[in-house]
């Protein structure tokens, strides 16, 4: 199967539109801000060589969609740049696309183009275009003193567990949450980032954990892909979320738990 044949096969799949030209054309609606997110999934860094191709494709899109959720946005379309060894079969390649497109279909995301190439290992780079009402996107910078700190689910998940982008929750938080971030690199590191951007500190009081997880994993492990967000004390939190702390005065980025200052020790590619 060559590149032209692959494009022809993809045109027949659900969740694909407009591929085949040099550029995809996307026209946003009036009154929208665009949300642009790119994310990489690299063999040996983000996943093991033995991972099923459908899961690779699904995770590649899910990671980027999680950031769209953190902004409170609707995903609109995506691009995929894929590199893989020449030894990968046609069946393997199509299975990867099916994994990505299954999630794309359920989240209203359309694959509109991309690029394919050969490399010594698998490398997926996904770019998602989302949209949100103009001026309403959630950011990391809005938390204020006294805000309550919440998380959308339990922490400490196995690194290769299925990712469920919290898109519906993100949209529910619009106009309510003061700040939001997705937990991809670990609670201690991502909360540090939120507090630093908000020029505030945080006091953690409770860490909800999945069964079998250690406190170390829940605080620093990463790959949870839950939403971490702040609400003013008078705002009722969405059902299913858990309060874990409070935004407090202190050095920007400082996080306290069990009477100790937490080091931001989540996953860092440059550490």
C-alpha positions in Angstrom: 0.0 0.0 0.0 1.5 3.3 -1.1 0.6 6.8 0.2 -2.0 7.4 -2.5 -3.7 4.1 -1.7 -3.7 4.9 2.0 -5.4 8.3 1.3 -8.0 6.5 -0.8 -8.6 4.0 2.0 -9.0 6.7 4.6 -11.5 8.6 2.5 -13.9 5.7 3.0 -13.6 5.7 6.8 -16.1 7.5 9.1 -14.6 10.6 10.7 -12.5 11.7 7.7 -13.3 14.7 5.6 -11.5 16.9 3.0 -8.2 15.0 2.9 -6.1 14.9 -0.3 -5.3 18.6 -0.8 -2.2 20.5 0.3 -4.1 22.2 3.1 -7.3 21.6 5.0 -9.8 24.5 5.0 -11.5 25.2 8.3 -13.9 28.2 8.8 -14.7 29.0 12.4 -18.1 30.3 13.4 -18.7 33.9 14.3 -18.0 34.7 17.9 -15.6 31.8 18.5 -12.0 31.7 19.6 -10.0 28.8 18.1 -8.1 26.4 20.4 -5.0 24.9 18.9 -3.2 22.0 20.5 -0.4 19.6 19.3 0.8 16.5 21.1 3.3 13.8 20.3 3.2 10.1 21.0 6.7 8.5 20.5 7.5 4.8 20.7 9.8 4.1 23.7 8.9 7.4 25.3 5.1 7.5 25.6 4.3 3.8 24.8 5.9 0.4 24.6 6.6 -1.2 21.2 4.1 -4.0 22.1 1.1 -1.6 22.4 -1.7 -2.4 20.0 -1.9 0.0 17.0 -5.5 0.9 17.7 -4.6 2.0 21.2 -1.7 4.0 19.9 -4.0 5.9 17.5 -6.7 6.4 20.2 -4.2 7.7 22.8 -2.5 10.0 20.3 -5.8 11.9 19.8 -7.1 11.5 23.4 -4.0 13.3 24.9 -4.6 16.3 22.7 -8.4 16.3 23.4 -7.7 16.4 27.1 -6.2 19.8 26.7 -9.2 21.0 24.6 -11.3 19.8 27.6 -9.2 21.8 30.0 -10.0 25.0 28.0 -13.7 24.2 28.0 -13.8 23.8 24.2 -15.5 21.7 21.5 -13.1 19.8 19.3 -13.7 20.5 15.6 -11.0 18.8 13.5 -7.5 17.3 13.7 -4.4 16.6 11.7 -2.2 13.5 12.1 1.5 13.3 11.2 2.5 9.6 11.4 5.9 8.0 11.0 6.5 4.3 11.2 9.0 1.6 10.2 8.8 0.0 6.8 8.2 -3.3 8.5 4.7 -2.3 9.7 2.0 -4.0 7.7 -1.0 -2.4 6.0 -3.2 -4.1 8.6 -1.2 -2.4 11.4 -1.4 1.0 9.8 -5.1 0.9 9.2 -5.7 -0.4 12.8 -3.9 2.7 14.1 -6.1 5.0 12.1 -9.3 3.1 13.1 -8.3 3.6 16.8 -7.9 7.3 16.3 -11.1 7.6 14.2 -13.3 5.7 16.6 -12.5 8.3 19.3 -12.7 11.1 16.7 -16.3 10.0 15.8 -17.5 9.9 19.4 -16.1 13.3 20.2 -17.1 15.1 17.0 -13.6 15.5 15.8 -13.0 15.2 12.0 -9.6 14.1 10.6 -9.0 16.6 7.8 -5.4 15.8 6.8 -1.8 15.2 7.9 1.3 13.5 6.7 2.9 10.0 6.6 6.6 9.1 6.6 9.0 6.3 7.5 11.2 6.2 10.5 13.0 3.7 12.7 10.2 3.8 15.3 6.6 4.9 15.5 5.9 8.6 16.0 2.4 10.1 16.1 1.9 13.9 16.2 -1.7 15.1 16.5 -2.9 18.6 16.1 -6.4 19.4 17.2 -8.4 22.5 16.4 -11.1 23.3 18.9 -13.5 26.2 19.5 -14.9 28.1 22.5 -17.1 31.1 22.8 -15.0 34.2 22.3 -13.3 35.4 25.5 -14.6 32.4 27.6 -11.8 29.9 27.4 -10.5 28.4 30.7 -6.8 29.0 31.4 -4.4 28.3 34.2 -4.1 31.9 35.3 -7.4 32.7 37.0 -7.3 31.0 40.4 -7.8 33.5 43.3 -7.3 33.3 47.1 -9.9 31.2 48.8 -11.0 29.3 45.7 -11.7 25.6 46.2 -9.6 23.1 44.3 -11.2 20.1 42.6 -10.3 17.1 40.5 -12.6 15.3 38.1 -11.7 11.7 39.2 -9.3 9.5 41.1 -5.6 9.7 40.7 -2.7 7.2 40.4 -4.0 5.3 37.3 -1.8 2.9 35.4 0.1 4.8 32.7 -1.4 2.7 29.9 -5.0 2.9 31.0 -7.6 4.1 28.5 -7.8 8.0 28.4 -11.2 9.5 28.6 -11.0 13.3 27.7 -13.3 15.2 30.1 -14.8 17.3 27.3 -18.4 17.5 28.7 -17.1 18.5 32.1 -14.8 21.2 30.7 -17.8 22.8 28.9 -19.8 22.7 32.2 -17.0 24.6 33.9 -17.3 27.6 31.5 -18.3 30.7 33.4 -17.8 28.9 36.7 -14.2 27.7 37.1 -11.6 30.4 37.6 -8.7 28.2 36.4 -8.3 24.7 34.9 -5.5 22.3 33.7 -5.5 18.7 32.7 -3.4 16.3 34.8 -1.0 14.7 32.3 2.3 15.1 34.1 1.3 14.5 37.8 -0.7 16.4 40.4 2.3 18.0 42.1 3.8 19.4 38.8 0.5 20.4 37.1 -0.9 22.1 40.3 2.5 23.9 40.6 2.0 25.2 37.0 -1.6 26.3 37.7 -0.5 28.1 40.8 2.5 29.7 39.2 0.3 31.1 36.3 -2.3 32.3 38.9 0.4 33.9 41.1 -0.8 31.9 44.1 -0.1 28.8 46.2 -2.2 25.8 47.1 -3.0 23.7 50.2 -3.9 20.1 49.4 -6.1 18.4 51.9 -7.3 15.2 50.3 -6.0 13.0 47.5 -8.6 10.7 45.9 -6.8 7.6 44.6 -7.7 4.6 42.4 -7.6 1.2 44.2 -4.0 -0.1 44.5 -2.3 3.3 43.8 0.4 4.6 46.1 0.3 8.2 47.4 3.6 8.7 45.5 2.0 7.6 42.3 -1.1 9.8 42.8 1.0 12.9 43.6 3.8 12.6 41.0 3.0 9.8 38.6 1.2 11.5 35.7 -1.0 10.0 32.9 -4.2 10.6 34.9 -5.8 12.9 32.3 -8.4 14.2 34.8 -9.2 17.9 35.0 -7.9 20.0 37.9 -9.8 23.2 38.5 -10.7 25.9 40.9 -14.1 27.3 41.9 -15.1 30.2 44.1 -16.4 28.9 47.5 -20.0 29.8 46.7 -20.1 27.9 43.4 -21.5 24.3 43.5 -19.1 21.8 42.0 -20.3 19.5 39.2 -21.4 16.0 40.3 -18.7 13.4 40.5 -15.9 15.8 41.2 -13.9 15.9 44.4 -12.6 18.8 46.5 -8.9 18.3 47.3 -7.8 21.7 48.6 -7.8 25.5 48.6 -5.9 28.3 46.9 -3.9 30.2 49.5 -1.5 33.1 49.9 2.1 32.2 49.3 5.0 32.0 46.8 3.6 31.6 43.3 3.6 27.9 42.5 4.0 26.6 46.0 2.0 23.5 46.9 1.6 22.3 50.5 0.4 18.8 51.7 0.5 17.2 55.1 2.4 20.2 56.6 5.2 19.9 54.0 5.9 21.8 50.8 5.7 19.4 47.8 8.3 19.4 45.1 6.9 19.5 41.6 8.1 16.0 40.7 5.8 14.9 37.9 6.9 13.8 34.4 9.3 16.3 32.7 11.0 15.5 29.4 13.9 17.8 30.2 14.5 16.6 33.8 
